[in-house]
């Protein structure tokens, strides 16, 4: 599993590592890149998911430039002006955070839920489901699947 965190959110690194440990029971190593921090599960192949977390422009740039080995890609970004679901990602399942009626992600104060970073409803659901179902079910329940191996789902 990889977790690509926008550098603008780097102050959330330790809290997000704890979140990943709580949800997936994995430790992560961190590598700094020009625009993001890359958290990699130990072992890397443990979970076949890459999370892309950050602002819209960051997520779009990463999805356009990164070569993904992982079959499942999850973006956690506000989605308002960048239509990530339209980007070509052949051979991958693409999930986005749940959206409200205006097409935006609802961001909650993490403090209200015991986290030290602002958190999306999808991340809260993922956390709550972490001990009750498979990773596949966690993704399907917590996020919106917009592509399934290149075929548009919605």
Secondary structure, 3 states (H helix, E strand, C coil): CEEEEEHHHHHHHHHHHHHHHHHHCCEEEEEECCCEEEEEEECHHHCCEEEEECCHHHHHHHHHHCCCCCCEEEEECCCCCCCHHHCCCCCCEEEEECECCCCCECEECHHHHCCCCCEEHHHHHHHHHCCCCCHHHHHHHHEEEEEECCEECC
